Amino acid sequence: MQSTPARQPRLWSLTLGNFAIGTGVMVVPGMLNELGSALAITPAQVGLLISAFAMTICIGGPFLASLTSAIDRRKLLAGSLALYALMHLASSLVPGFDSLLAARMITAIGAALFTAQAAATAGLMVAPEVRGKAIGMIFLGWSIAAVVGAPLGAWLGAHLGWRPTLALVGVLSALFAAAVWIQIPAGLFVAPMDRAAWRALFANRPLLLTISVTAIQALGMFTVFSYMALLLKDFIGATPGVISLVFLCFGLTGVLGNVLGARFMDRIGPTRVGVIAMSCMLAAILMWPLARGSVATVVALVLLWGMGCFAVNGAQQVRLVAMAPALASASVSLNSSAIYLGQAAGAFLGGVIVTAEGSARLSYYGAAPMAAAILVSLHAAGMAQRQRQGAAGAA
């Protein structure tokens, strides 16, 4: 199937949907200080909101991919965004921490469905030769959410409170659910994911190793990023306004990195794009201790970190689809679970470290998994190449 210019705008509703999902995820780290103060909870408990949300997606994603594989993609994507909207509105009305935690876990079901299946749906709508660019542009929504979501959480959380901030995310999600319903054509279905398909996926060692890269790098990322607002307060005495601006800088380079990654994905391959992106993040995390007392150094490192943050996610999705197109629905869903597994583990680990040691050494704990992710990625690429050569020789 050849893609046509007329079909390309339909992908923007998926980009907007990912923007809503990403904003809902990013506002919580941005409001860490405000949530802690308003609900009288510790930073580690705010981190639990992040971990519980992420773990729900991690566990539920693969099961939901199987259970919903027979549903028309337009209905599934619009419905998942509608659920996301409803639960954000409900979260803005809860009486306390326990009910907010429960609401966030239900909200995560919508995110578990949308992000993975948006990428799989994009793969159905464009030709294979432009699939990398298309999926990269879908993930541009997450990058834009980094520009808006975390700064929005920090600024609105400080000036209006956390409840109106969550309600606003709900309203945006509802609007974008309508856009998905209008723009995505009916009659799009992914290949059914039966037991045989799952067995094929779990028998594919290079594919599983590639998915593990996502989890490992997310562990390194969110060990530190989940507590960025606290780090900025401790390292440079940042006010809510300064925290908002730093998150904005992070998001702006996230968009730039995602656009560059999408542009070069089909030229140099998703593996190289992913390694370059993770190297940017590793360099920033390793140098973070140098940022104490220096706003300029903080900004420089955040810009470098943002450059790689969202480009790696798009690269991983494209890599998995290319490795096994018939298993794309399951592998992309499992990869999304891996993102959130790393996020949950990172937020939990970071909370333990902050509680036990404070924030001074937090970056050291994030650097080791990021370096490991690069090594595993290269190993997985080599294994996949040897597998392809073996199959070609057998043929």
C-alpha positions as CSV (number, residue, x, y, z in Angstrom):
1,M,0.0,0.0,0.0
2,Q,1.4,3.4,-1.0
3,S,0.9,6.3,1.4
4,T,-0.6,9.4,-0.1
5,P,-0.5,13.1,1.0
6,A,-4.2,12.9,1.7
7,R,-3.6,10.2,4.4
8,Q,-0.8,11.9,6.2
9,P,-2.9,14.5,8.1
10,R,-4.8,11.6,9.8
11,L,-1.7,10.8,11.7
12,W,-1.8,14.1,13.5
13,S,-4.8,13.0,15.6
14,L,-2.6,10.2,16.9
15,T,0.2,12.7,17.6
16,L,-2.3,14.8,19.5
17,G,-3.5,11.7,21.4
18,N,0.1,10.9,22.5
19,F,0.4,14.6,23.5
20,A,-2.6,14.1,25.9
21,I,-1.2,10.8,27.2
22,G,2.3,12.3,27.7
23,T,1.0,15.4,29.4
24,G,-1.0,13.3,31.8
25,V,2.1,11.4,32.7
26,M,4.5,14.4,32.9
27,V,2.3,16.7,35.1
28,V,2.9,14.6,38.2
29,P,6.7,15.0,38.3
30,G,6.2,18.7,37.6
31,M,3.8,19.0,40.5
32,L,6.0,16.9,42.9
33,N,6.5,19.8,45.4
34,E,2.9,21.0,45.2
35,L,1.4,17.6,45.6
36,G,3.6,16.8,48.6
37,S,2.6,20.1,50.3
38,A,-1.2,19.9,49.5
39,L,-1.6,16.3,50.4
40,A,0.9,16.3,53.3
41,I,2.9,13.4,51.8
42,T,6.6,12.8,51.2
43,P,8.4,12.9,47.8
44,A,8.6,9.1,47.9
45,Q,4.8,8.9,48.1
46,V,4.5,11.3,45.1
47,G,6.9,8.9,43.4
48,L,4.5,6.1,44.3
49,L,1.8,7.8,42.2
50,I,4.2,7.6,39.3
51,S,5.2,4.0,40.0
52,A,1.6,2.7,40.4
53,F,0.5,4.4,37.2
54,A,3.5,3.0,35.3
55,M,3.2,-0.5,36.8
56,T,-0.5,-0.7,35.8
57,I,0.5,0.0,32.2
58,C,3.4,-2.4,32.4
59,I,1.2,-5.3,33.6
60,G,-1.9,-4.5,31.7
61,G,-0.5,-3.5,28.3
62,P,0.2,-7.0,26.9
63,F,-3.0,-8.4,28.1
64,L,-5.0,-5.5,26.8
65,A,-3.3,-5.9,23.4
66,S,-4.5,-9.4,23.2
67,L,-8.0,-8.7,24.5
68,T,-8.6,-5.8,22.1
69,S,-6.9,-7.1,18.9
70,A,-10.3,-7.7,17.3
71,I,-11.5,-4.2,17.9
72,D,-11.6,-1.5,15.2
73,R,-8.6,0.8,15.8
74,R,-10.7,3.9,15.6
75,K,-13.1,2.7,18.3
76,L,-10.2,1.4,20.5
77,L,-8.1,4.6,20.3
78,A,-10.9,7.1,20.7
79,G,-12.3,5.0,23.6
80,S,-9.0,4.7,25.4
81,L,-8.5,8.5,25.2
82,A,-12.1,9.0,26.5
83,L,-11.4,6.8,29.5
84,Y,-8.1,8.8,30.1
85,A,-10.1,12.0,30.0
86,L,-12.8,10.8,32.3
87,M,-10.4,9.5,34.9
88,H,-8.3,12.8,34.9
89,L,-11.5,14.7,35.7
90,A,-12.3,12.2,38.4
91,S,-8.8,12.5,39.8
92,S,-9.3,16.2,40.2
93,L,-12.2,15.6,42.6
94,V,-10.8,12.9,44.9
95,P,-10.5,13.6,48.6
96,G,-7.0,12.4,49.3
97,F,-3.9,10.5,48.5
98,D,-5.3,6.9,48.6
99,S,-8.2,7.7,46.3
100,L,-5.9,9.7,44.0
101,L,-3.6,6.6,43.8
102,A,-6.5,4.4,42.8
103,A,-7.8,6.9,40.2
104,R,-4.3,7.1,38.7
105,M,-4.1,3.3,38.3
106,I,-7.4,3.3,36.4
107,T,-6.3,6.2,34.3
108,A,-3.3,4.2,33.3
109,I,-5.5,1.7,31.4
110,G,-6.3,4.3,28.8
111,A,-2.6,5.1,28.4
112,A,-1.7,1.4,28.1
113,L,-4.1,1.0,25.2
114,F,-3.4,4.2,23.3
115,T,0.3,4.7,23.1
116,A,1.2,1.2,21.8
117,Q,-1.8,0.9,19.5
118,A,-1.3,4.4,18.0
119,A,2.1,3.2,16.7
120,A,0.7,0.0,15.4
121,T,-2.2,1.9,13.7
122,A,0.3,4.3,12.1
123,G,2.1,1.3,10.6
124,L,-1.2,0.2,8.9
125,M,-1.7,3.6,7.3
126,V,1.6,4.3,5.6
127,A,3.9,2.5,3.2
128,P,6.8,0.4,4.8
129,E,9.5,2.8,3.4
130,V,8.1,5.7,5.4
131,R,7.0,3.8,8.5
132,G,10.0,4.9,10.5
133,K,9.2,8.6,9.9
134,A,5.5,8.1,10.5
135,I,6.0,6.4,13.9
136,G,8.6,8.9,14.9
137,M,6.1,11.7,14.2
138,I,3.5,9.9,16.3
139,F,5.9,10.1,19.2
140,L,6.4,13.8,18.5
141,G,3.2,14.1,20.6
142,W,5.2,12.8,23.6
143,S,8.0,15.2,23.0
144,I,5.5,18.1,22.8
145,A,4.0,16.9,26.1
146,A,7.5,17.3,27.6
147,V,7.5,20.9,26.5
148,V,4.0,21.5,27.9
149,G,3.3,18.8,30.4
150,A,6.0,19.1,33.1
151,P,6.2,22.9,32.8
152,L,2.3,23.0,33.0
153,G,2.4,20.9,36.1
154,A,5.0,23.0,37.7
155,W,3.4,26.4,36.9
156,L,-0.3,25.6,37.2
157,G,0.3,23.4,40.2
158,A,2.0,26.3,42.0
159,H,-0.5,29.0,40.9
160,L,-3.9,27.2,40.6
161,G,-3.4,23.9,42.4
162,W,-3.1,20.3,41.3
163,R,-6.8,19.7,40.9
164,P,-7.4,22.3,38.1
165,T,-4.3,21.0,36.4
166,L,-5.5,17.4,36.3
167,A,-9.0,18.6,35.1
168,L,-7.3,20.5,32.2
169,V,-5.6,17.4,31.1
170,G,-9.0,15.6,31.1
171,V,-10.6,18.3,28.9
172,L,-7.7,18.2,26.4
173,S,-7.9,14.3,26.3
174,A,-11.6,14.5,25.6
175,L,-11.1,16.9,22.7
176,F,-8.4,14.8,21.2
177,A,-10.5,11.6,21.6
178,A,-13.0,13.4,19.3
179,A,-10.2,14.2,16.8
180,V,-9.2,10.6,16.7
181,W,-12.7,9.5,16.0
182,I,-13.1,12.0,13.2
183,Q,-9.7,11.5,11.5
184,I,-8.9,7.8,11.8
185,P,-10.7,5.7,9.2
186,A,-13.0,2.9,10.3
187,G,-12.1,-0.7,9.4
188,L,-8.5,-0.8,10.5
189,F,-7.5,-4.0,12.3
190,V,-4.2,-5.4,13.5
191,A,-3.3,-9.1,13.2
192,P,-5.0,-11.1,16.0
193,M,-2.6,-11.9,18.8
194,D,-3.3,-15.6,19.7
195,R,-1.2,-17.9,21.7
196,A,0.9,-18.9,18.7
197,A,1.8,-15.3,18.0
198,W,2.8,-14.7,21.7
199,R,4.9,-17.9,21.6
200,A,6.6,-16.6,18.4
201,L,7.4,-13.3,20.1
202,F,8.9,-14.9,23.2
203,A,10.9,-17.3,21.1
204,N,12.5,-14.4,19.3
205,R,15.5,-13.6,21.5
206,P,16.8,-10.5,19.6
207,L,13.3,-9.1,19.8
208,L,13.0,-9.7,23.5
209,L,16.5,-8.3,24.1
210,T,15.6,-5.2,22.2
211,I,12.5,-4.7,24.3
212,S,14.7,-5.1,27.4
213,V,16.7,-2.0,26.3
214,T,13.6,0.1,26.7
215,A,13.1,-1.0,30.3
216,I,16.7,-0.6,31.3
217,Q,17.1,2.9,29.8
218,A,13.8,4.0,31.3
219,L,15.0,2.7,34.7
220,G,18.0,5.0,34.4
221,M,16.0,7.9,33.1
222,F,13.2,7.9,35.7
223,T,15.4,7.2,38.7
224,V,16.5,10.8,38.3
225,F,13.8,12.5,36.3
226,S,10.9,11.5,38.6
227,Y,12.6,13.8,41.2
228,M,13.8,16.5,38.9
229,A,11.7,19.2,40.7
230,L,13.3,18.2,44.0
231,L,16.8,18.1,42.4
232,L,16.3,21.6,41.0
233,K,15.2,22.9,44.4
234,D,18.1,21.3,46.2
235,F,20.8,22.0,43.6
236,I,20.0,25.6,42.6
237,G,17.2,26.7,45.0
238,A,14.8,26.8,42.0
239,T,11.4,28.5,42.5
240,P,8.3,27.1,40.8
241,G,8.8,29.5,37.9
242,V,12.4,28.4,37.4
243,I,11.4,24.8,37.6
244,S,8.8,25.4,34.9
245,L,11.4,27.0,32.6
246,V,13.9,24.2,33.1
247,F,11.2,21.6,32.2
248,L,10.4,23.8,29.2
249,C,14.0,23.6,28.0
250,F,14.0,19.9,28.5
251,G,10.8,19.5,26.4
252,L,12.0,21.9,23.6
253,T,15.1,19.8,23.0
254,G,13.0,16.7,23.3
255,V,10.9,17.9,20.3
256,L,14.1,18.7,18.4
257,G,15.6,15.3,19.2
258,N,12.5,13.5,18.2
259,V,12.2,15.4,14.9
260,L,15.9,14.8,14.1
261,G,15.5,11.1,15.1
262,A,12.5,10.7,12.8
263,R,14.3,12.5,10.0
264,F,17.4,10.2,10.1
265,M,15.6,7.0,11.2
266,D,15.2,5.6,7.6
267,R,18.8,6.8,6.7
268,I,21.0,5.4,9.5
269,G,18.6,3.0,11.1
270,P,16.7,3.0,14.4
271,T,19.5,1.2,16.3
272,R,22.0,4.0,15.7
273,V,19.4,6.6,16.4
274,G,18.6,4.9,19.7
275,V,22.3,4.6,20.7
276,I,23.0,8.2,20.0
277,A,19.9,9.3,22.0
278,M,20.9,7.2,25.0
279,S,24.4,8.5,24.8
280,C,23.1,12.0,25.1
281,M,21.1,11.1,28.2
282,L,24.0,9.2,29.8
283,A,26.4,12.1,29.3
284,A,23.9,14.5,31.0
285,I,23.2,12.2,33.9
286,L,26.9,11.5,34.5
287,M,27.7,15.3,34.6
288,W,24.7,16.2,36.8
289,P,26.8,16.5,40.0
290,L,28.7,19.4,38.3
291,A,25.4,21.4,38.2
292,R,25.2,22.2,41.9
293,G,24.9,26.0,42.3
294,S,25.1,26.7,38.6
295,V,21.9,27.5,36.7
296,A,23.8,27.6,33.4
297,T,25.2,24.1,33.9
298,V,21.7,22.8,34.8
299,V,20.2,24.3,31.6
300,A,23.0,22.9,29.5
301,L,22.6,19.4,30.9
302,V,18.9,19.5,30.7
303,L,19.1,20.5,27.0
304,L,21.5,17.6,26.3
305,W,19.3,15.2,28.2
306,G,16.1,16.2,26.4
307,M,17.8,15.8,23.1
308,G,17.8,12.0,23.6
309,C,14.8,11.4,25.8
310,F,12.0,10.9,23.3
311,A,14.0,10.1,20.3
312,V,15.0,6.7,21.8
313,N,11.3,5.7,22.3
314,G,10.5,6.3,18.6
315,A,13.6,4.5,17.6
316,Q,12.7,1.5,19.7
317,Q,9.2,1.3,18.2
318,V,10.5,1.5,14.6
319,R,13.2,-1.1,15.4
320,L,10.6,-3.6,16.7
321,V,8.2,-3.2,13.8
322,A,11.0,-3.7,11.3
323,M,12.3,-6.8,13.1
324,A,9.0,-8.6,13.1
325,P,6.1,-6.8,11.3
326,A,3.6,-9.7,11.9
327,L,4.3,-9.4,15.6
328,A,4.2,-5.6,15.7
329,S,0.9,-5.2,17.7
330,A,2.3,-7.4,20.5
331,S,5.9,-6.3,20.4
332,V,5.0,-2.6,20.5
333,S,2.6,-3.2,23.3
334,L,5.2,-5.2,25.3
335,N,7.7,-2.4,24.5
336,S,5.3,0.2,26.0
337,S,5.0,-2.0,29.1
338,A,8.8,-2.0,29.2
339,I,8.8,1.8,29.2
340,Y,6.5,1.9,32.1
341,L,8.2,-1.0,34.0
342,G,11.4,1.1,33.9
343,Q,9.5,4.2,34.9
344,A,7.9,2.4,37.8
345,A,11.1,0.8,39.0
346,G,13.0,4.1,38.5
347,A,10.5,6.2,40.4
348,F,10.5,3.6,43.2
349,L,14.3,3.3,43.3
350,G,14.7,7.1,43.3
351,G,12.2,7.4,46.1
352,V,14.2,4.9,48.2
353,I,17.4,6.7,47.5
354,V,16.0,10.2,48.2
355,T,14.6,9.0,51.5
356,A,17.8,7.3,52.6
357,E,20.5,9.5,51.2
358,G,18.9,12.7,49.9
359,S,19.2,13.9,46.3
360,A,23.0,14.6,46.1
361,R,24.0,11.1,44.7
362,L,20.8,10.3,42.8
363,S,22.3,10.7,39.4
364,Y,24.9,8.0,40.0
365,Y,22.2,5.5,40.4
366,G,20.6,6.5,37.1
367,A,23.8,6.5,35.1
368,A,24.6,2.8,35.5
369,P,21.4,1.5,33.9
370,M,21.6,3.9,31.0
371,A,25.2,2.7,30.2
372,A,24.0,-0.9,30.4
373,A,21.1,-0.1,28.0
374,I,23.5,1.1,25.4
375,L,25.6,-2.1,25.7
376,V,22.5,-4.4,25.5
377,S,21.2,-2.5,22.5
378,L,24.4,-3.1,20.6
379,H,24.4,-6.8,21.6
380,A,20.8,-7.2,20.5
381,A,21.6,-5.6,17.1
382,G,24.5,-8.0,16.6
383,M,22.4,-11.0,17.6
384,A,19.7,-10.0,15.1
385,Q,22.2,-9.6,12.3
386,R,23.6,-13.0,13.0
387,Q,20.1,-14.5,13.0
388,R,19.3,-12.9,9.6
389,Q,22.6,-14.2,8.2
390,G,21.8,-17.6,9.4
391,A,18.4,-17.6,7.9
392,A,19.7,-16.3,4.6
393,G,22.4,-19.1,4.6
394,A,19.8,-21.7,5.3
395,A,17.6,-20.5,2.5
